[in-house]
């Protein structure tokens, strides 16, 4: 059973009241495939560099017509521990400005990010990548844990990147999701077995590429055939009629309605952790002690609160 926006389950209602947050403990990236060509993060980083924000120095090349990532990446230690300070549960998009699994990010730093997520089970994390091979290797061989408050996803923009779904299917995860956004070409009727939900969306911005209704129809059919939830984000700069206009005017209706088919149990573990966090003094003491930990102490404390690797999917 999937959950649509028309009748929210109690869990979905709780989650809907939580604040959304972007958490970027890594800076910089590099184009992986055509879906990256108009990367909004690259544009934002370029704008910040032009305003002399020093932490982006060397990460984007401003000599081209539009800013382009250089492939240099660096950690942002100030942001790394930020989730400990958020007093209320949040919905956290991890690395909205980069791809955590690009090669320059060392396993040792990925482990630190995993530690923060493991020790803040009252937050819900989404992690999306265009490099699922590295994600699989890291989770299976390095982290060796599945976090119940972490959803793992792969981004697929055209048929040449469909193999990312094959890889994602093998990654142990509480929830696996695929984003077909920006959908810039047909992906046919993809194999979505063992994928919990998918998001579809068109590209926005001046240089956007149009998305066609028949491409979405084919993905919708695959969802119905394989049991994956279907979520529709937006049409983007080109509407259903193929006309270029403001993204907000084009809206987010498909087949005349909104779509947000999230499995009702998808947030159960994080809601439970959140309620525990709010109610028990012991949990609050733990939070205080975590905030006081020195970097050295955190090194020694890695992964002492998380369960061994297991695939939560039955
Ligand atoms: S992987 Fe993501 S952040 Fe990196 S260039 Fe591509 S779209 Fe941008």
Boltz pocket constraint, residues with backbone or C-beta under 6 A from the ligand:
constraints:
  - pocket:
      binder: B
      contacts: [[A, 29], [A, 30], [A, 31], [A, 32], [A, 33], [A, 35], [A, 36], [A, 39], [A, 40], [A, 41], [A, 42], [A, 69], [A, 95], [A, 96], [A, 97], [A, 98], [A, 99], [A, 130]]
      max_distance: 6.0
